[in-house]
């Protein structure tokens, strides 16, 4: 998707898109570095957008790993489908990410090996999606959330008990990755 088209969609539907520019390759690469792709069987991506992060997840995934990507914006889903192509490892879900459990189970899994998220939680008032992600993650796996500030850090501390901030300057705007690890079941 070109930058102008993404900007216009972001401005028109900011509450669901949450950005005015696609995630940079620098941010995307930083997000995926926290996943244990050698042992991953199922990864969940929240707010997949146009696939800016998705393509880097797919590059690192093993042939038998499953990716469940959530996106609700119709225009971005069309772009995401172009990015993913006919990759059988990916399931694109156009539904509320709070229902992720039913999609994880439908894919044949009880838990996931990590979550990468670009959902705009700063404008989402509840923690239901984050809590569901935590519930379905295996102990010791990572949750990586993209934000443009550190204002939401306490949300992740409350749910995960820990959060490390990774700052990525080469993004529009600069990104703050909130990296959490599930410590207990």
N, C-alpha and C positions, 0 to 999 in steps of 0.2 A: 504494500500500500504506500503510495507516495506521501510525503510529509504534509503537503497541503490538505489532502483528503483526510488524513488522520487528525490534523489540527481542527478541521471543520467538524468532524464527528465528535472529537473530544469537547469542543465548545458547545455543540448542540446537546450532547448527552453526557455532560460532565459527571453527573451522579452515578452513572454506570460505567463510564470509560475511565474517569478519574485521572486522566492525563491529556496533555495536548501534543505530545510527541511519543513515538514508539520508544520502547526501552532500548537503550544503546547496546551494542555488542559488548562493550566493556562491563556494563552492569549485568547483562545476561550471563557472561562468562563467570563473573564473580558469584552470581547466584548459584549456578550449577556446581561450582567447585566444592560446595558443602555436602553434596549428595554422595553416598557410597554406592556408586554405580556397579562396582564389582560384585556386590551382594544383593542388589536391589531386584526385587521381583515385581513390585508395583509402586509407582510414584503418582502422586496427584498434583496437578497444576491448577491453581485457582486464578481466574481472571486471565486466561490465556491470550486475550486480545487478538492481534493479527499474527501471532506466532513468533514474535521477536525473541522470546525466551525459549519457546517450544523447540525451535530448530537446534538450539544448543543442547537441550535435554536429549533430543533424539540422537545427536552426534555422539553423546557419551553412553547412551543406553546399550545394553547387550541385546542380542536378537530375541531373547526370550523374556525380556522385561516388558511390562504393560504400563502405559501412560494413560491416565484418565484426566482429560483437560476440560475444565469448566469455563464457559463463556456465555453471556446472555445477550450480547449485542449482535443483532443480525448481520450488519455490515462487517463487523470484525470476524464473525464466524465464517463468512464467505472467504475472507482473506486467510484465516487460519486453515481452512480446507485446502487452499492453494499451497500454503507452506508445508502442510503435512502430506499432501498428495495422497497416494494410496498405501501409506505405511500401515500395515496391519497391527502394529504395536499400539496404535493410538485409538482411543475412543473419545470423541468430542461430545460433550454433554451441554445442551442448552437448557439449563435448569438451575434452580437455586442451589448454590454450593452447600447450603445447610443440609441438603439431602444426600450428601456424598456417601454416607454409609450404605444406602441402598444400591448405589452404582458400584461401590467397592465390592460388595457382596455379590452383585450380579456378574461381576468380572471373575468371581471365584476366589476372592480373598477375604480374610477376616481383618487384616491390618495392612498398613502400607509402610513402605521403607523410606518415606520422606514426602514433604510437601513444599512446593515452591509457589509463592503467591504474589500476585500484583493487584489483588482486589483493593479498591480504594477504601480501606477501613476507616480512614479519618472522617469520611462522610457517612459511614454506616454506624448507627448508634449502639447496636448490640454486639455481643461477643459470640453469638451462637455458632457462626461459621468457624471461628478460631477454636472454640471448645470442641466442635465436632471433629476438626482436624486432629486435635490433641487426643481425643478418644480413640480414633482409628489408627494412630501411629504406633509403631513398635517401639519398645523401650530402646533408647540409645540413638534413635533416628532424629534427623534435623527438620526443622520448619524454618523456611527462609521467606521473609516478607519484605517487599519493596515499599518504601515510604519516601517522602520528600522532606521529612523533618524527623525529629526524635520525639515528637509530642505524644505518640501512642506507645512509647516504650513500657509504661506501667501496665498496659493491657496484657502484654506478653509476659511480663514478670509475674502478674497475678495468675495466669494460666499455666505457664511453664516453670515458673520459679527462677528462670534465668534468661538473660538476653545479652548478646554481644552485638554491638553496632559496627558495621563495616561501611565506611564512607567511600562512595564512588563519585569522583569529581566529573568524570567524562560521561555525563548524562544530562538531558535537558528536562527539568532542572536537575542539579546534582542529587544523587540518591543516597539514602541511608538504608542499608540492608539490616533488618532485625533478624538475627540468627539465634534460634532457640533449639534446645535439645530436650527431648522427652526423657525425663529422669526416672519416672516410675510408671507402672501400669495402673 
